Amino acid sequence: MTAVNNSVRNTARLIGAGLRALLVLTVVCGVIYPLVVTGVAQAAFPGKANGSEVSYQGKVVGSSLLGQRYDKGKDKNGNPVPDLKFFQPRPSAGLGSNRTNGVNTQYDLQISGASNLGATNTELVKAVKERKQWVSETYGIPESKVPADAVTSSGSGLDPDISPEYAQVQTATVAKENHLPIATVEKLVAHHTDGRTLGFMGEPRVNVLELNIALKELVRSAGEG
């Protein structure tokens, strides 16, 4: 009987120790640590900690880390119609949506990822050809001059940047649509072109959201003048 009692007491002691450890770890790792990390992030990097939000006229209009579309409505088939007053992003064609079993072409933030289509995939080849034709006809350049990022999506499908070459392709049309001198819009693009990170990583890029906000300010200033 004594051996049984000792076994019960030992088991109870072990269970109690386990529960105390669980409680302590829950408080430390689940409450204190997240609060400390969040507090440090908010104090040292508030912008990045809150999602790198971009505001315009007191309203959050997006994130500098995420791409978005700039459309003026939909056509008779329900497809979005790009608003050529604004610089357009690169295509978004990531993972298929669980809701529609289609392809993410709308910068759906819940569906991030590559399409996983190979270079010889007939669907990808067809899509690239169609995009290249659209860019060529819309901006009046030969298909051979269409930049790669104008017809292909990024690995995430949510890339907020385009190449300086694709921005330059759109410059004349954007200037015409907004009744601005081409040279003025070209300077705007140059001003918003970022070089390689640390001088050697990545490629030069233009953040489309920030460029379009600067464009809206330019158009507003020109209207007021």
Helices and strands as residue ranges (DSSP letters): H 2-27, I 28-32, H 33-44, H 46-49, E 53-56, E 59-63, E 71-74, E 80-82, E 94-96, E 103-104, H 122-139, G 143-145, G 148-150, E 161-162, H 164-177, H 182-191, E 193-194, E 205-207, H 208-224
